[in-house]
Amino acid sequence: MCMKKILFLAVVAMLATMSVNGQNAYADLKHEVSVSTGLLPTSYVVDVLRLLGDAYETGMTANYESTSHRGPYAIEYYYRVKEWLGVGGMFVYGNNNVRATEHDENTSISSLKASYFSLLPAAKLDWVRKQHFGMYSKFALGFTRRNEYVQYFDTTRGDEKRNVTHLNAQVTLLGLEAGGIHFRGFGELGFGEQGMLLIGLRYKF
């Protein structure tokens, strides 16, 4: 009976030690890298509003359709300066091809092709930081470089090509991550250049 108690206590002690070591290992992780993709980024909304605005200025009521859409695809890096705070940034890429058509007909008014590249310094605030689960928010502010080509099907108006750099941002109101100590999947809800809803994979080391 005494031997069983000793073995039982030894197993409990070993599990407790493994748990503590696991917690310490996770607490010591300072870096994280992630890749993600999202829906409805700022650049896509800007493209659609520009085409509809052009149509409105000419007195037309228009619909829009997305003929192709890639991204946004993002790569992020953070360094944890405190247990609850990581600082770093993100690079975001995407391209759009949208078309405006007359409201009651399928006649094309204009089309826009755009690619965009964004570099946004960011901060990530970890509200819950556990070995296999986390909750967080993040904030990013930086610049986007947009390359656009607009084709007007009305021959009285010439096509336009322009390159523009402008201020842009990403705000994640709620982020959830789950998985192992190093690899995790995550989903985020927010708005900005990464999109309103995004999913991705994260590696911590």
Phi, psi and omega in degrees: 000316179297320179297321178297319179296319180297315179297317180299313180295325179295318179296315179300316180297319180295316178296319179297320179295318178297320180296315180296318179298320178296318178296317180296319180298318180291320180296333182277350182288125184250339188245151171210140179234139180218156173233146184204166171220154186217183181238141175056062174286165179306316184298323178294316179299319179299317180300314181295314181296326179295314180296315180294324177294319176300317180295320180296322180296332179269006177087012181257147171259124190237156167253168175228157173217147179264112180276333171199151185202121178235131178093189007283141173251131186230146170240131182233151173222138175224144171245126184278108179274336172221168182302326185255000186228126173241140177238145181176229181183180181218149171244130184234136177228147173192169172212152184229153171219103183240156183225140176256135179233157178299146188300315185260000180226173178256030180277128181287135175262311182199164174221152182227129173246130183216142169236149184216146180229129183233141174233114188232109169301145189213161173229140181239124182252114181270110179278323176232125184228092179246169181301323186236009182204145178209153173230141186201168169231161176210156183221132181223143179215127181192216186230151176239135173255119183247133174244116188236147171223120181247126178251126178256129182276350170280116188291350179281352181237129182282154177292158183233141175226130181208155174240127187227139171245129183215162178291142180211168185206169170216130176235117174260113180285320180215126174237138178235133178228146181208150179148214182273186179295322184259310183259135179215151168262155181211159174222148183224148176237125181183215177200153180136203188287339174276345179114174180274331178222125181219155178228156180186186178237144184229141176237127180247139181208000000 
